[in-house]
Amino acid sequence: MSEFIKRLKQRPVLAWQLILAAFLSNILALASPLFVMQVLNRYVAHGVDSTLATLTVGTVIAIFLEFAFRQVRHRMAKELNHRPGEEVTLGGFAVLAHGKVSALETIPAGKRREIVNSSTEVDSAFSATNVTTILDLPFSFIFIFFLYLLNPLLAMIAIFFIGGIFAYGILGTLAVRETTDELRAASSQSGAVLETAIREVDTVHAFNAAGFMKKAWFEAYNAAQALRDKVAVKQGMVQAVTQSGTGLMSVAVITVGAIMAVRGDMDVGAMIGANIMATRAMQPISKFAQIGAAIAKAQQALKQLTEFVQVPLEPDAGSAKANFHGALEFRDLAFLFQGSPAPLFESLNVRFEAGSIVVVVGSSGTGKTTLARLLVGLLEPVRGQILVDGMETRQVAPEWWRKQIVYLPQEPTFLNASIADNLMVVDPEADISKLNRAIDEAGLRSFVDESQDGLETLVADNGRQLAVGVRRSLALARALMSEGRLVIIDEMSDGFDDEGKKAVANVLRRFAQEKRTIVIMSHKASMIKGITAAVDLSIKPVPRVTFFSDEFQPETVKAAIAEVEAEENG
């Protein structure tokens, strides 16, 4: 109910109009029981046709007006929910889009999906129909009041049943909320198993994991289904009690009213009118009891969403420079994964001038990709600073900073959009000639030309279905859409065929000639001519930094450049 009150407070004028429409529609609903009473007591008793005509016309007008006010009220309720619904939906997704990566990665991907998708439960629970049901609750007292004026004893009978069903509905809602918490946890587990089965088909088949997966799915599914059945039983019980309670109330009102009518304390018209009023007073209560489970689920979903939106976001502003040159410095840099007993590296102190070529070496798991992600700003160091042209990366505007970077990750993924969209996202203002240059330079031309839809070819499954070489070439083309002065390449030759390696070498050669700062992550590198320095992350905990003269550079770069030069010389 707190969410309902919050929505009313957000639109006070509309809320008061909604309440007024609810009041008028409920007042007009009194026409039906009053019509029955008057027809039985006046027309049937006296047979005056003009009386029946007057009562009929007046009641029909009241019914049409009631219908009109209910329609107006429904539209108002939709309008009341429109803005909060958008805020709930966009608020969760905004955290996915703008949340700090380090914070998001502490929440499993399946859990993130479940939290954001739970906004549909909130929309469903606070639909226009349910909002009008909640609004009708206090107006049940209108019917109780007129019933009391008609006969206090019958009003007390109605209050007894209505109060009992309302209390049972509240208790049922609380019981469902407790089970809903357990159901969410169970659904999360079954969702994780399902996600693995969908996304990791090769692993499941290649390593004969089908039996294990079926057992895991069976256990997770049964656990979730048992809780769903439990919720369904509780909801069914609430519905059954509500319907039975309404029937018993009607029996009690008619029975007591009939006794009073026989005794002469009440006429038949008043007895039937009293039953109609009691039933109308019960309607909002019974409806509310039946939507209690949906509201309980929505409250739990809102609780999760409220916690999720507390995830820290990347700043949308910060420092920027008109001309970034590419100077890079690490000051006492350290990084530690949450829960890890020792830092991945620490006390890294080094400065590289603009135009430097740096190779970061180390075996798998030593932190090369982590350092690349730190440079891009996807992760934050636990200690120390990364400075670019003298500015700390924590202080710069993230959007500006990433425009200064040419980034080729080791395991690239893409948007589920066209090839053109994936490339243009780096530079939305780029023209077609720049797009084609990037495609040609990355060695992606044959793939684009051979694809049925060319640049409009859709990338599905975030690019995971593409061949490794094509995926890396597409990632290289995307990187080349940036004019950034800092080049970050995570594993220069991984996944590339000979043509791809030549393309990378050619790109690196151009970048070196343009005096861009180049940082290459590689699992190994012998030293030969051209490299400024090497950072060895295999040395723990403080990496070893070695500066070289122009006589030395890593063998991987030498071989790539040699291939390009051989090709140019025929």
Secondary structure as the mmCIF struct_conf table of DSSP 4:
data_model
#
loop_
_struct_conf.conf_type_id
_struct_conf.id
_struct_conf.beg_label_comp_id
_struct_conf.beg_label_asym_id
_struct_conf.beg_label_seq_id
_struct_conf.end_label_comp_id
_struct_conf.end_label_asym_id
_struct_conf.end_label_seq_id
HELX_RH_AL_P HELX_RH_AL_P1 SER A 2 GLN A 10
BEND BEND1 ARG A 11 ARG A 11
HELX_RH_AL_P HELX_RH_AL_P2 PRO A 12 LEU A 28
TURN_TY1_P TURN_TY1_P1 ALA A 29 LEU A 30
HELX_RH_AL_P HELX_RH_AL_P3 ALA A 31 GLN A 38
HELX_RH_PI_P HELX_RH_PI_P1 VAL A 39 TYR A 43
HELX_RH_AL_P HELX_RH_AL_P4 VAL A 44 HIS A 46
HELX_RH_AL_P HELX_RH_AL_P5 ASP A 49 HIS A 98
STRN STRN1 GLY A 99 GLY A 99
HELX_RH_AL_P HELX_RH_AL_P6 VAL A 101 LEU A 104
TURN_TY1_P TURN_TY1_P2 GLU A 105 THR A 106
BEND BEND2 ILE A 107 ILE A 107
HELX_RH_AL_P HELX_RH_AL_P7 ALA A 109 ASN A 117
TURN_TY1_P TURN_TY1_P3 SER A 118 SER A 118
HELX_RH_AL_P HELX_RH_AL_P8 SER A 119 ALA A 125
TURN_TY1_P TURN_TY1_P4 PHE A 126 PHE A 126
HELX_RH_AL_P HELX_RH_AL_P9 ALA A 128 ASP A 136
TURN_TY1_P TURN_TY1_P5 LEU A 137 PHE A 139
HELX_RH_AL_P HELX_RH_AL_P10 SER A 140 LEU A 150
HELX_RH_AL_P HELX_RH_AL_P11 PRO A 152 ARG A 199
HELX_RH_AL_P HELX_RH_AL_P12 VAL A 201 ALA A 206
TURN_TY1_P TURN_TY1_P6 PHE A 207 ASN A 208
HELX_RH_AL_P HELX_RH_AL_P13 ALA A 210 ARG A 263
TURN_TY1_P TURN_TY1_P7 GLY A 264 GLY A 264
BEND BEND3 ASP A 265 MET A 266
HELX_RH_AL_P HELX_RH_AL_P14 VAL A 268 GLN A 290
TURN_TY1_P TURN_TY1_P8 ILE A 291 ILE A 291
HELX_RH_AL_P HELX_RH_AL_P15 GLY A 292 PHE A 308
TURN_TY1_P TURN_TY1_P9 VAL A 309 GLN A 310
BEND BEND4 VAL A 311 VAL A 311
HELX_LH_PP_P HELX_LH_PP_P1 PRO A 312 PRO A 312
STRN STRN2 LEU A 313 LEU A 313
HELX_LH_PP_P HELX_LH_PP_P2 GLU A 314 PRO A 315
BEND BEND5 ASP A 316 ASP A 316
STRN STRN3 SER A 319 SER A 319
BEND BEND6 ALA A 322 ASN A 323
STRN STRN4 LEU A 328 PHE A 335
TURN_TY1_P TURN_TY1_P10 GLN A 338 GLY A 339
BEND BEND7 PRO A 341 ALA A 342
BEND BEND8 LEU A 344 LEU A 344
STRN STRN5 PHE A 345 PHE A 352
TURN_TY1_P TURN_TY1_P11 ALA A 354 GLY A 355
STRN STRN6 ILE A 357 VAL A 361
TURN_TY1_P TURN_TY1_P12 SER A 364 GLY A 365
BEND BEND9 THR A 366 GLY A 367
HELX_RH_AL_P HELX_RH_AL_P16 LYS A 368 VAL A 376
TURN_TY1_P TURN_TY1_P13 GLY A 377 GLY A 377
BEND BEND10 LEU A 378 LEU A 379
BEND BEND11 VAL A 382 VAL A 382
STRN STRN7 ARG A 383 VAL A 388
TURN_TY1_P TURN_TY1_P14 ASP A 389 GLY A 390
STRN STRN8 MET A 391 GLU A 392
TURN_TY1_P TURN_TY1_P15 THR A 393 GLN A 395
STRN STRN9 VAL A 396 VAL A 396
HELX_RH_AL_P HELX_RH_AL_P17 PRO A 398 LYS A 403
TURN_TY1_P TURN_TY1_P16 GLN A 404 GLN A 404
STRN STRN10 ILE A 405 LEU A 408
BEND BEND12 GLN A 410 GLU A 411
BEND BEND13 ASN A 416 ALA A 417
STRN STRN11 SER A 418 SER A 418
HELX_RH_AL_P HELX_RH_AL_P18 ILE A 419 MET A 424
TURN_TY1_P TURN_TY1_P17 VAL A 425 VAL A 426
TURN_TY1_P TURN_TY1_P18 PRO A 428 GLU A 429
HELX_RH_AL_P HELX_RH_AL_P19 ILE A 432 GLU A 441
TURN_TY1_P TURN_TY1_P19 ALA A 442 GLY A 443
HELX_RH_AL_P HELX_RH_AL_P20 ARG A 445 GLU A 450
BEND BEND14 SER A 451 SER A 451
TURN_TY1_P TURN_TY1_P20 GLN A 452 ASP A 453
HELX_RH_3T_P HELX_RH_3T_P1 GLY A 454 GLU A 456
HELX_LH_PP_P HELX_LH_PP_P3 THR A 457 THR A 457
STRN STRN12 LEU A 458 LEU A 458
HELX_LH_PP_P HELX_LH_PP_P4 VAL A 459 ALA A 460
HELX_RH_3T_P HELX_RH_3T_P2 ASP A 461 GLY A 463
TURN_TY1_P TURN_TY1_P21 ARG A 464 GLN A 465
BEND BEND15 LEU A 466 LEU A 466
HELX_RH_AL_P HELX_RH_AL_P21 VAL A 468 LEU A 480
TURN_TY1_P TURN_TY1_P22 MET A 481 MET A 481
BEND BEND16 ARG A 485 ARG A 485
STRN STRN13 LEU A 486 ASP A 490
BEND BEND17 GLU A 491 SER A 493
TURN_TY1_P TURN_TY1_P23 ASP A 494 GLY A 495
HELX_RH_AL_P HELX_RH_AL_P22 ASP A 498 GLN A 513
TURN_TY1_P TURN_TY1_P24 GLU A 514 LYS A 515
STRN STRN14 THR A 517 SER A 522
BEND BEND18 HIS A 523 HIS A 523
STRN STRN15 MET A 527 ILE A 528
TURN_TY1_P TURN_TY1_P25 LYS A 529 GLY A 530
STRN STRN16 ALA A 533 ASP A 536
TURN_TY1_P TURN_TY1_P26 LEU A 537 SER A 538
BEND BEND19 ILE A 539 ILE A 539
BEND BEND20 PRO A 541 VAL A 542
STRN STRN17 ARG A 544 PHE A 547
TURN_TY1_P TURN_TY1_P27 ASP A 550 GLU A 551
STRN STRN18 GLN A 553 PRO A 554
HELX_RH_AL_P HELX_RH_AL_P23 GLU A 555 GLU A 568
TURN_TY1_P TURN_TY1_P28 ASN A 569 ASN A 569
#
